Amino acid sequence: MPAMTKKPSDDRSEIPFGTGGETQQRGGPVLTTNHGVPISDNQNALKAGARGPTLLEDFVLREKIFHFDHERIPERIVHARGSGAHGFFECTTPIPDLSRASLFAKKGAKVPAFVRFSTVAGSKGSKDTPRDVRGFAVKLYTDEGNWDLVGNNIPVFFIQDAMKFPDLVHAVKPEADRGFPQAASAHDTFWDFVSLMPESMHTVMWAMSDRAIPRSFRMMEGFGVHTFRLVNAAGDWCFVKFHWKPKLGVQSTTWDEAVKISGADPDYLRRDLHDAIENGDYPEWELGIQVFDQATADSFPYDILDATKLIPEEVVPVKIIGRLVLDRNPNNFFAETEQAAFLPTNIVPGIDFSDDPLLQGRLFSYMDTQKSRLGTTNFHQIPINAPRCPMHNFQRDGMMQTMVPKGRANYEPNSLAEAGEDGGPRASDQGFITLASIAEPAAEKQRIRADSFADHFSQARMFYVSQTEVEQGHMADALIFELSKVKLEHVRGRVLGQLRNVDEGLAAKVANGLALDLPPAVAPAREPLDLDASDALSILKKPPVVKGRTLGLLVTDGADEAIIKAVTEAARKAGATVKIIAPKVGGVKTKAGKILAADEMIGGAPSVLFDAVALVMSKTGADALTGDKAALDFVSDAFAHCKAIGNTPEAAALFAKAGIKPDDWFFGLPQGADRLIQKLPERNWVREKKGM
Ligand code: HDD
């Protein structure tokens, strides 16, 4: 019987399948059109005869193709590539004296959260590990509305005034005429722009540091960047900066790793977040606040309204008031992560903006961009964006309206209640009240940059001198790499001229790396100050955390199971994960003759994907791998990336073939298993110095 004339089965779980003849029995609901009509055949279009033309009448086909044709929406103009997760925020130290925000009122009180991490410059399909700032956007669904803290993993920004944002983004995105490079700042237009905008130099230093190549979203700090204000019930206010502190510590990859990871696993950070949550290793951050008053703000040698400046934690300590836990992956990437709309304008009573001109510009941009991306002013009705508290107002209609308000009260004031009708919602005396601006009351309207924003280099210098020697070396290497991709010689020279204002030693190193003479310094608008170094700005000065790290364990046939078990157990005890890598993904036959399944094969799991590696192998297994390029790269990369290496004696053959001389970061197994695991979050940086 031709499929088109087949009657829908009475048993609605019997779904036609294949060429139309056979059916597939499976559970689940009946397939229907978008309008609820049961579909009898999802495999064949309606035709005039078996080999005849397809009929326009086929509403099932037309609806399916029509919907498919419109599946894509515009990607975010920046932060296009991202991934998100659900969780909750819990107040651990209430601060009613500082803020009347309901989410900070009670110890133990929880609100649902959705967080989206992102890169900035790359498009949606780009890789996870370019050198770039990472977005750290948090939506907290409080009982007084949504609070979105739309921050980054870097506490400062490239520009001081929102007026410059489109220029910054145009400059860093693929060049207009050629459409490349993708997800990279290493090109003419970016460096042309930033070298002409000395205010960017502090954030450029961060972008050239290892902060811009994070090992995991779970191991990044997050920052609200701007100065905001907290307001208590009495209307008293103070300034505040928000910080997210990861429980797993801060960790980055090296540049060479980041480059290689982007080939081995372009979804590295996305997968890491997803898998950790699936495995029940819920990432967690503490929410910290730096609180200060106007007098303190006035005492700083920089302006707290200038988003290119931070306040060192040593100057204003970070007080921990809550925790953020991500414990659920989205069910659907598009519906939730892609459609998530973050708005810096989403604040709640108890929190307010400051006059930071960058923040003020953002207050317009995000609402506007959602309309273009999500197509309707009703984007707040999409479940991921909708508040979890009651929402009533007189706004009506618009595209994709899904609410069905009753009655005729769509205006205010009205007296409909006097006639017994529903008069609609009323303003509340507990509602959001905007704080008075702190600008001079009689200020003239003018397009101007405040004089207090003129110091562009003091904090760039402070950031640089706060780093360890290793981190400073990475910054110099990053600058040399980036500028080597800049074809315009005058731009290279101008960057060097700017760098001299940051640090003469750094400028000289970079010039040497480019084989250029140091040009004169570009005259700074204000002579930089030598601010005190801040240890909190360095990654390597932070305590290493073993939890959450992954060991890549390379095994061969004949490997000793007891040793594998000892290593796995040591990792488990420390909260780390082990991935078994074998020559073939089906696994290996151990010394005891048992099959040990592998997670990955060597060619699919280079050592750049792991924090440290271990090699447990038999003599024949090791000898066989000396002829395997992927195995040789596995060990030589692990060594070059300064990682700890655990091994059984048989692996010596592989080290010799790879030209590696074991040092004191090689740990004999099984006795060195615990010491190896302790080294997961650390690197033996002296290898870098030896030029490996
Ligand atoms: Fe922005 C997205 C963070 C300055 C305009 N921004 C966006 C996202 C993050 C940030 C994390 C992604 C949100 C998500 O995951 O959906 N942006 C920042 C930070 C800034 C900043 C920390 C400075 C401190 N941004 C900034 C300025 C403007 C914008 C000055 C415009 C005047 N940003 C946007 C945008 C985006 C955006 C075009 C693109 C997608 C979106 O808003 O929702 O409106």
Residues whose N, C-alpha, C, O or C-beta is under 5 A from the ligand:
A	BS01	HDD	R76 I77 V78 H79 G82 R116 S118 G135 F136 A137 V150 G151 N152 F157 A162 F165 V225 A340 F342 L358 G361 R362 S365 Y366 T369
